[in-house]
Amino acid sequence: MPTTTGYTVGALAEASGLTVRTLHHWDEIGLLRPAERSAAGHRRYSAADVERLYRIVALRGLGLSLEAIGAALDSDLRAAVAAHLARVDEQLAQTRDLRRRLVDILDAFAQLGEPSTDQIIETIEVMTMQTQYYTPEQLEQLEARRQELGEEGMAKAQRDWAELIAEMDAERAAGTDPADPRVQALADRWQTLINAFTGGDPGITASLKRMYDEEGAPRASRGALSPELSEYVQRVMAARS
């Protein structure tokens, strides 16, 4: 119950469900300072202080930090709530993105059967790398294309790439001129397989290129391309007419 000179800190704590320690802390940081103190130094909270306290509690319920609450109460409450809403929206977007990545990883595990620890780590690394370079919309397009191909189509694409990489590497090892018609025929097949992956989408193509440029061919290709073969392929593509 309030005294004739206002609420004591103990009475206010009991009425609000907060602890005395919390009220002391809010006083120390200037968030809720009592209107006055008794001759003995005891805190006395006025009706206006109580009203401010319940505003603080309401804003805490919205997830605002104590610093943001102090700024909101002393300036523009609407702007503070709007800014907090923007942060919440961003967090929700990040959570949705994380959920999608986790679902993709679990789907990849399902395809591996009983994956080893190394396979699990490699799968997570690949998924993480892809999310760094492809937008969520691009990843959805790539997943849709994978679903269209099905397991048999994906297996054939992997075989086609393995055969083409082996043939291109053989020409590199033999020192064949990148402009040689035989190598250029391989380049045409190379570009066809890339187009099959990207669907001819310029955005996905740009994301793929950036991933190879920044991560390096060995890492981006999961070891399928050596640095030497990657450099040779670049020269072959540059020699295309």
C-alpha positions as CSV (number, residue, x, y, z in Angstrom):
1,M,0.0,0.0,0.0
2,P,1.2,3.5,-0.7
3,T,2.2,5.8,2.2
4,T,1.0,9.3,2.6
5,T,4.1,10.4,0.8
6,G,4.0,7.7,-2.0
7,Y,5.0,4.1,-2.4
8,T,8.0,2.7,-0.7
9,V,10.2,0.5,-2.9
10,G,9.0,-2.6,-1.1
11,A,5.4,-1.7,-1.5
12,L,5.9,-0.9,-5.2
13,A,7.8,-4.1,-5.8
14,E,4.9,-6.1,-4.2
15,A,2.2,-4.3,-6.1
16,S,4.0,-4.6,-9.5
17,G,5.4,-8.1,-9.1
18,L,8.9,-6.9,-9.6
19,T,11.8,-7.3,-7.2
20,V,13.3,-4.6,-5.0
21,R,16.6,-5.3,-6.7
22,T,15.1,-4.6,-10.1
23,L,13.7,-1.3,-9.0
24,H,17.0,-0.3,-7.5
25,H,18.7,-1.1,-10.8
26,W,16.2,0.9,-12.8
27,D,16.8,3.8,-10.4
28,E,20.6,3.5,-10.9
29,I,20.4,3.6,-14.7
30,G,17.9,6.5,-14.6
31,L,15.0,4.5,-16.1
32,L,12.7,4.9,-13.0
33,R,13.9,7.3,-10.4
34,P,11.6,7.9,-7.4
35,A,10.1,11.4,-7.1
36,E,11.7,11.9,-3.7
37,R,13.6,10.3,-0.8
38,S,12.8,10.4,2.8
39,A,15.0,12.1,5.4
40,A,16.5,8.6,6.0
41,G,17.2,8.2,2.3
42,H,14.4,5.8,1.5
43,R,12.9,5.9,-1.9
44,R,9.3,7.3,-2.3
45,Y,7.5,6.7,-5.6
46,S,4.7,9.1,-6.7
47,A,1.6,8.2,-8.8
48,A,3.4,9.5,-11.9
49,D,6.3,7.1,-11.1
50,V,3.9,4.2,-10.9
51,E,2.4,5.2,-14.2
52,R,5.9,5.3,-15.7
53,L,6.7,1.9,-14.2
54,Y,3.7,0.2,-15.9
55,R,4.6,1.7,-19.2
56,I,8.1,0.3,-18.8
57,V,6.6,-3.1,-18.0
58,A,4.4,-3.0,-21.0
59,L,7.3,-2.1,-23.3
60,R,9.4,-4.9,-21.8
61,G,6.6,-7.2,-22.7
62,L,7.1,-6.2,-26.4
63,G,10.7,-7.2,-26.1
64,L,12.3,-3.7,-26.1
65,S,15.6,-3.3,-24.2
66,L,15.8,-1.1,-21.2
67,E,17.9,1.4,-23.2
68,A,15.3,1.5,-25.9
69,I,12.5,1.9,-23.4
70,G,14.2,4.8,-21.7
71,A,14.7,6.5,-25.1
72,A,11.1,5.8,-26.0
73,L,9.6,7.2,-22.9
74,D,11.7,10.3,-23.1
75,S,11.2,11.0,-26.8
76,D,9.2,9.3,-29.5
77,L,7.4,6.1,-28.4
78,R,5.9,5.4,-31.8
79,A,9.3,5.6,-33.5
80,A,10.8,3.2,-30.9
81,V,8.0,0.6,-31.4
82,A,8.3,0.9,-35.2
83,A,12.1,0.4,-35.0
84,H,11.6,-2.6,-32.7
85,L,9.1,-4.1,-35.2
86,A,11.6,-3.8,-38.0
87,R,14.2,-5.7,-35.8
88,V,11.6,-8.4,-35.1
89,D,10.8,-8.7,-38.8
90,E,14.5,-9.1,-39.6
91,Q,14.9,-11.8,-36.9
92,L,11.9,-13.7,-38.2
93,A,13.3,-13.6,-41.7
94,Q,16.6,-14.9,-40.4
95,T,14.8,-17.7,-38.5
96,R,12.8,-18.7,-41.6
97,D,16.1,-18.8,-43.6
98,L,17.7,-20.9,-40.9
99,R,14.7,-23.3,-40.8
100,R,14.9,-23.7,-44.6
101,R,18.6,-24.5,-44.4
102,L,18.1,-27.1,-41.6
103,V,15.3,-28.7,-43.7
104,D,17.6,-28.8,-46.7
105,I,20.4,-30.4,-44.6
106,L,18.1,-33.1,-43.2
107,D,16.9,-33.8,-46.8
108,A,20.5,-34.2,-47.9
109,F,21.1,-36.6,-45.0
110,A,18.2,-38.6,-46.0
111,Q,19.7,-39.1,-49.5
112,L,23.0,-40.2,-48.0
113,G,21.3,-43.0,-46.0
114,E,23.6,-43.4,-43.0
115,P,26.1,-40.6,-43.5
116,S,29.5,-40.6,-41.9
117,T,30.7,-37.7,-39.7
118,D,32.8,-36.5,-42.7
119,Q,29.8,-36.6,-45.0
120,I,27.7,-34.7,-42.5
121,I,30.3,-32.0,-42.1
122,E,30.8,-31.7,-45.9
123,T,27.0,-31.5,-46.4
124,I,26.7,-28.7,-43.9
125,E,29.6,-26.8,-45.4
126,V,28.1,-27.1,-48.9
127,M,24.7,-25.9,-47.7
128,T,26.2,-23.0,-45.8
129,M,28.3,-22.0,-48.8
130,Q,25.3,-22.0,-51.1
131,T,23.3,-19.8,-48.8
132,Q,26.1,-17.3,-48.9
133,Y,26.0,-16.9,-52.7
134,Y,22.4,-17.7,-53.8
135,T,19.4,-15.7,-52.7
136,P,16.5,-17.6,-51.2
137,E,14.6,-17.2,-54.4
138,Q,17.5,-18.7,-56.4
139,L,17.8,-21.6,-54.1
140,E,14.1,-22.3,-54.6
141,Q,14.6,-22.3,-58.3
142,L,17.5,-24.7,-58.1
143,E,15.5,-27.0,-55.8
144,A,12.6,-26.9,-58.2
145,R,14.9,-27.9,-61.0
146,R,16.4,-30.7,-58.9
147,Q,12.9,-32.0,-58.2
148,E,12.1,-31.9,-62.0
149,L,15.1,-34.0,-62.8
150,G,14.5,-36.5,-60.0
151,E,17.0,-38.9,-58.6
152,E,17.7,-40.5,-61.9
153,G,18.2,-37.2,-63.7
154,M,20.5,-35.9,-61.0
155,A,22.6,-39.1,-61.1
156,K,22.9,-38.7,-64.9
157,A,24.0,-35.1,-64.5
158,Q,26.6,-36.1,-62.0
159,R,27.9,-38.8,-64.4
160,D,27.9,-36.3,-67.3
161,W,30.0,-33.9,-65.3
162,A,32.4,-36.5,-64.1
163,E,33.0,-37.8,-67.7
164,L,33.4,-34.3,-69.1
165,I,35.8,-33.2,-66.3
166,A,37.9,-36.3,-66.9
167,E,38.0,-35.6,-70.7
168,M,38.9,-32.0,-70.2
169,D,41.6,-32.8,-67.7
170,A,43.1,-35.3,-70.1
171,E,43.4,-32.6,-72.8
172,R,45.0,-30.3,-70.2
173,A,47.5,-33.0,-69.2
174,A,48.3,-33.5,-72.9
175,G,49.0,-29.8,-73.4
176,T,46.2,-29.4,-76.0
177,D,45.8,-25.9,-77.2
178,P,42.6,-24.4,-75.6
179,A,41.5,-23.2,-79.1
180,D,41.7,-26.7,-80.5
181,P,38.4,-27.7,-82.1
182,R,38.3,-30.9,-80.0
183,V,38.7,-29.0,-76.8
184,Q,36.2,-26.4,-77.9
185,A,33.7,-29.2,-78.4
186,L,34.2,-30.0,-74.8
187,A,33.7,-26.4,-73.9
188,D,30.3,-26.5,-75.6
189,R,29.3,-29.5,-73.5
190,W,30.6,-27.7,-70.5
191,Q,28.5,-24.7,-71.1
192,T,25.4,-26.9,-71.8
193,L,25.8,-28.5,-68.4
194,I,26.1,-25.2,-66.7
195,N,23.0,-23.9,-68.5
196,A,21.2,-27.1,-67.4
197,F,22.1,-26.2,-63.8
198,T,21.3,-22.5,-63.9
199,G,18.3,-22.8,-66.3
200,G,19.9,-19.9,-68.2
201,D,19.0,-17.5,-65.3
202,P,21.5,-14.6,-65.4
203,G,21.2,-14.1,-61.6
204,I,21.9,-17.7,-60.8
205,T,24.8,-17.7,-63.3
206,A,26.3,-14.6,-61.7
207,S,25.9,-16.1,-58.2
208,L,27.6,-19.3,-59.4
209,K,30.5,-17.4,-60.9
210,R,31.0,-15.3,-57.8
211,M,31.1,-18.5,-55.6
212,Y,33.8,-19.9,-57.8
213,D,35.7,-16.7,-57.9
214,E,35.7,-16.1,-54.2
215,E,35.8,-19.7,-52.9
216,G,38.1,-21.1,-55.5
217,A,37.3,-23.9,-57.9
218,P,38.4,-26.8,-55.7
219,R,36.2,-25.8,-52.8
220,A,33.3,-24.6,-54.9
221,S,33.3,-27.9,-56.9
222,R,33.8,-30.0,-53.8
223,G,37.1,-31.2,-55.1
224,A,36.0,-32.0,-58.6
225,L,38.2,-29.3,-60.2
226,S,41.9,-28.9,-59.4
227,P,43.4,-25.4,-59.6
228,E,45.3,-26.4,-62.7
229,L,42.1,-27.7,-64.5
230,S,40.2,-24.6,-63.4
231,E,42.8,-22.4,-65.0
232,Y,42.8,-24.5,-68.2
233,V,39.0,-24.3,-68.4
234,Q,39.2,-20.5,-68.1
235,R,41.6,-20.4,-71.0
236,V,39.4,-22.7,-73.0
237,M,36.3,-20.6,-72.4
238,A,38.2,-17.4,-73.3
239,A,39.2,-19.0,-76.6
240,R,35.6,-19.7,-77.6
241,S,34.6,-17.9,-80.8
